[in-house]
Amino acid sequence: MDYKPKSRLTAAAYIDGVLKGDRMLLSRAITMIESNLESDKVIAKEIVQAILPKSGNSFRIGITKGSILGDKTRMEELANREEAYIRPSASGDTLGGVANKTGETMLLCEAAGYDIILIETVGVGQSETAVHGMTDFFLLLMLAGAGDELQGIKKGIMEMADMVVINKADGDNVRKSQIAKSQYQNALHIFPQSESGWSPVVSTASAIKNIGIDKVWEEITVYKKLVLENGYFHNNRNLQQVQWMYNNINEELKRLFYGSKDIESQLSILEKDIISAKISPVKAAQKIIEAFKKSFQTR
């Protein structure tokens, strides 16, 4: 397909390119999804709606706390392979917005023919919850003796994990990794079994030495077989789709509220009134919400 590098294509051209597995058009379609321009958002919604029937055919894996794919050099090597496509996600202004755009990017990659989707988060704030809410398997990647001690791990992350992998289990770290493995195994036994029927496992690995990586994939494969057979896989996907709708509603409401110039000016005044104790935070919140509701009633 002939096109100018900087020209904007029609939604149909992006859709056709994605479905044909054209990596350049896939990248440009993702750029449209990440754009905050209203004109781009219109095209992005059309693209996502059109490719939706061709999506959902992958196994989605969430990864947190450090890169499992390796350093920059190996990432570049992987990106050059026909079977792989790597795309960094925009940080965005809100976690919900990032989650929605990452989710739509995932759908495009699926429609382009990729059957394994890896979504990685750096493990900051509530990003783990967002990634967990859009994936089928959640892998917690840890480093033994690198500040990630057991007592410092948030309970919520541990409860979400389907597997814990202690990476860099080589050289002087082998013994530390084995100790960490035992600690995590004991910790995971405290939590009740998840709705999936799966008991989380702990393993050690060395990405740079290519040790234990096959074990990780074996466990993921066993998990996939289990959840497909007991029905959890499809039930969870359905729940995630519904939750995605509510996430979009919440994000749109935030955009409408904070995007209003009138609301922005009133918030500035209320902030000063709160600081000077002229009004309580609760009363201020009620006042601004009422003003927001009236602005829609008068339209």
Salt bridges, closest charged atoms under 4 A:
ASP16 OD2 - LYS20 NZ 3.19
GLU34 OE1 - ARG87 NH2 3.12
GLU38 OE2 - LYS41 NZ 3.53
GLU38 OE2 - ARG255 NH1 3.83
ASP40 OD1 - ARG8 NH2 2.73
ASP71 OD1 - ARG74 NE 3.62
GLU83 OE2 - ARG81 NH2 2.86
GLU110 OE2 - ARG60 NE 2.72
ASP136 OD1 - ARG237 NE 2.81
GLU219 OE2 - LYS215 NZ 2.85
GLU229 OE2 - LYS225 NZ 2.76
GLU251 OE2 - LYS254 NZ 3.82
GLU252 OE2 - ARG255 NH2 2.64
GLU264 OE1 - LYS261 NZ 3.76
GLU290 OE2 - LYS293 NZ 3.30
